[in-house]
Every structure is written in structure tokens, then in C-alpha cells.
Amino acid sequence: MSLQSLSLWDVALAALLIVVNGALSVALKLDLERKLAWAAVRTVVQLLAIGYVLAWVFAYNRWYVVLPLMVVMTLIAGLAGAGRGTRTYAGQRADSIMSIWASAWLVAAVGLFLVIRIRPWYEPQYAIPILGMILGNTLTGVSLGIERMTEELTARRDRVDMALALGATRWEAAQGPARQAVRAGMIPTLNQMAVVGVVSLPGMMTGQVLAGQSPVQAVRYQIVIMFLIAAASALGTVGAVLLTYTRLFSREHRFLASRLVERHPGRS
């Protein structure tokens, strides 16, 4: 069985479905029409662009071409992970990039070198999609973790300051918000794992089945990917929350609340 090819007309027909979203926005007065249109345009442009880029990378197949693309993907994910929430602090982008980079690349390396064992390691057919899936889910956990950490510290500022005044260490004062932040960051992945294969068929598995791969083999790959995603998301979320903690608490056990500032609309 071969994969059914889609023409540009087929893609255009599917794109018309976004009109349904726009109609709902107008009917319910959600004022999301422009955002929906812009999101649709970005989706088309970005996916077409990456399609042509990947076609070139796959054809060239050299580590010094694949590695820079992976770096760019990671930087974009890190910046996206820092663009959420109503409050921010100096160094948030660096924390997001660092936590996503370390966790995603470590877990991707385990998957590529020890589990799938591809040769060479930079085979773009495997390296780029696997890292991309890990990055996408890790940035969600990191962004939710940082957002919840800053929100919890702001909401609990009086209790945090009181605990520190009574002699608590900075970690004793911050561990409650930190636990809530890590839990928030891990929930999306846990929810996804709870319904995978029952409610939803993940993209990688669907793609392999559509391409004619054995469903059993596709399921094995998807199981591996889900475990890689879960590990990277957990590591990234914990890392981001700890980095946020060290930014907002001094070694003298003081809560540096002044470092938390309101995010300006339209800025990350």
C-alpha cells in the first residue's frame, strides 16, 4: 500500500475548514478572527518552508547540515517556552532555552543511540522528527512550569515572606509553589499518555500507518516516542522550575519579588 498523494487543491480544500472557526468567533463575539487568520497563514507558510528545508536536508544528509537545523529548532523552542504568562523576570529566556536544550537533547540522544540505534546518528529521517516531537512537548511543560511558578509565588508572596522571616530556608519557602509548578508542567503529557491509542492516534503512528508501515511496528515506535517525551518533559519542567527558583531567591534566603515584572502586551 502506497501513501495517497495530496495536491495543492486538496490542501486548499482542507484550509477552508478554518472558516468554521472564524464563523464561531463571529457568532460568539470572541474577536478571534484576525488571530485565526494569522495563525492559519503562519501554519501554511511555516510548514511549507520546513517541508522544502527538510527535502534539501534529507537529500544532502551531512552532520554539519543536520546539526545546525537541530540547534535552530531548539533555540526557537526555548524562546517559545519563555513567551507565556503574565509575569516575567530577567533571564527567563535563558532559563527556558537551557532547560529545554539540556533535557530534550539528553533524552533524544538516549533514544537515537541506545533505543533506536541509528547509524549514522545524524540520519535526518530519524534525528530531526524525533527531536522535534520531544522539543514540542518539552517546551509546553517548561512554559507551564515557569508560568505556574511565577504565579504561585506572586499569589503566595505574604506566606513566602512570612516563612522566610520566621527562619525558613529559601527552599522551604518555595517548595510549595515549586511542586505546583512541576505538577502543572507534567499534566499535559500525563493526559496525553492516558488516552493515547484509545481516544487519539498520535501523529508519528498515524504517519507510519499511512505510509504503509505495519501497525504493530508503528505502535512500538510510538511507545518509544511517548516515553522519550515523558522523560524530557519531566526533566525540562523540573529544570526550568529550579532555574526560576534560583533567579527569584537569593543565597541569603530572601525572596526577590522585585524581579518579577508584568509582561508588556505583545512582548515575550
N, C-alpha and C positions, 0 to 999 in steps of 0.2 A: 504494500500500500504506500503510495507516494503522497506527499503533502500537497493539498489543494492550493494552487497559487491564487493570490488576490491581486486584482488590478487596482489602479488608482480610482476608478469608478466605484469599485466595491468599498474602498476606504472612505470615499466621499459619501456614499450612502450611509455608512455607519456613523459618520460625523454628523449627519442630520439629526441623529438621536439626541444630540446636545440641546436641540431646540426644546425638547421636553423639559429639560432643566430650566431653560430660560422662561418657558411658559409658566412653570410652577413659581418661579421667582416673581414674575409679574403678578400672577393671580394672588399670591400670598403677601405681596408687597415686601419682599425680602431685600430688595435693592442689590441683588447679586448678579444682574445681567452682565454688567461690564466685567466683573471678575470672572464669570463663567466664560465669556467670550475670550478674554485674555488668557485664561487657563487652557482653553481649547487650542488657541493659536500656539501657545508655548509647547503644549503636548505634541502637536504635529511637527513644529519646527525642530524641537529638541530630539524627537525620536528619528525623524528623517536624517538629521545631522549625524546622530550617533550611528545610524544604520550605514551611512556612507563611510564614516570613520572606521567602523568595525570591519567593513568589507575590505578596506585598504590594509588594516592591521592584520586581518586573517591571511590576506594574500602575501604580506611581507614576512610575517612570522619571525621576528627577531626580538630578543630580550630588550634591546635598547629602544624599541618602539613600544612594546607592551608595558614595560615598567613605568615610563613617564605617563602613559594613559592611566595606569592604576594610581599613580600619585595624584594626578589631577582629579580623578574620581574621589579620592579620599579627602582632598582639600575642600572640594565642593560639599561633600557630606558634612565635614566638620563645620564649615561656615553655616550650612543649613541648620545644623543642630543647635547653633547659638542664636538663631533668629526667632526663638519662641519666647512667649511670656511677656508680662507687663513690666518686669524689672530686670535690670542687668547690672553688671559690675565690670570694672576694668580687668581684662584678662579672660573674660568669658569665652571669647572666640578661641584663644589659645588652649583653654581647658577642654573645650569641645573637640577641637582638632586632635589634641594629644590623646584623649581618652578613646576617641573613635579609631584613630590610627593604630594605637597600640593593641587594642582588643581585636579589631577586625583583621589586622594583618597577622596577628598571632594565631587566631583561630583558622583563618584562611590557609596559613602555612601548614597547620596540622591536617586540614582537610586535603590539601593538594599533595603534601609529601608523604603523610602516613596512612591516610584512608584511601584516597583515590589513586595515589601513586602514579601521577602522570609523568611522562618523560618526553621532552624537557619540561621543567616546572612552569615555564612561561607560555606553554601552549595556550594561545588566546581563546580557543574554543572552550576551555575549562576555566582558566585563571580569571578572565575578565567577568564572565557571568556569575561565577561563584563569589568572587569578591564583591561584585555589585549587589547581589542579594544580601550578603552579610552587612555591607555598608548601609543599605536602605533600612534594614530593621534595627541596626545598632544606633543610627542617628535618631530614630524615633525614641528609643529608650533613653538615650543621652539627653535629648531635648526635654523630654517629660521629666527626667530626674532633676535636671538643673532648674527647670521651671518650678517644680513642686518644692525643691529645697529653698529657693528664694521666697516663695510664697509662704511656706510654713514658718520660716524664720521671721518674716515680717509680721505674720499673724500672731506668733508666739513671742514677740520681742520682749514683752514685760516679764514673761516667765523665764525666758533665757537670761535676761539681765538679773533677775532675782536669784536664779540658781547660781550664777557667777558671783554675785555679791555675797551669797551665803557660803562660798568656798568651793563650789563645784568646779571641776576642770572644764576646759572648753569642750572636750568630747562628751562629758556627762551632760552638759547643757545642750549640745547639738544632736545627740544621738536620736532623740525622738523625731525631729524633723528629717534627719538623715534616713531613718528607717522608712518613714512615709514616702520619701523621695525615691528610694530604691524600689519600694513596692510599686509605686506608680509607673516607674520606668519599665518594670518587668511584666506588668499586667497585659499589655498588647500581645507580647509573644506567648504568654501562657494561654490567653484566649484563643490565639491562632492555633496553638498545638492541641487545644481541647476539641476543636471541631474539624481539624484537617482530615480530609478523606471522608468525612461524614456529611458536613454541610458544604464545604468548599473543596475544590480540587486546585492545589497550588499551581502557580504559573509554570514552574520547571517541569512538573509531572505532566501537565496538560500539553506543553510544547513537545515533550518527548513522545507522548502518545500520538499527537497529531502528525509527528514526523515519521511514525511507523515503528517506534521502539516498542518492545514488549512491555505491557503494563506492569508486570512483576518487576522488571528491571527498572522501569521508571519510578516505581514505588520505592525501591531500595535507594535510588539516588535522592528521592525527596526526603526520605527518613534521615539520611546523612545530612542533607542541607538543613533540615529543621533543627537537628541537634547542634550543628555549627552556628546557626542563627541564635539559638537559645543561649549558647555559651558566650558568644560575642556580645549579645545584648546585655547579659548579666554583668560581664566584666566591664563593658563600656559604661553602663549605668553606675556601677559602684565606683569606678574610677572617676567619673565626672562629678559625682556627689562628694567624694573625698577631696577632689581638687577645689570644688566650690567651698567646702568647709575650711580648707587651709587658707583660702583667699579672704574669708569673712571672719575668721577668728585669729587673733594674734597669739604668739607664743606666750605672751603674758596673761593668757586666758581672758581676753576682752573680746566682746562681740563688736566688730567694726561695722555697725549698721549704716554708717555714713557712706560706705562703699556701695550700698545698694541704691540705685537710682531708677527713676521711672524711665521706661523706654520711650523715646520720641516716636510718634506715629510715622510709619513709613520707613523707619530705620531698623536695622538689625542689631 
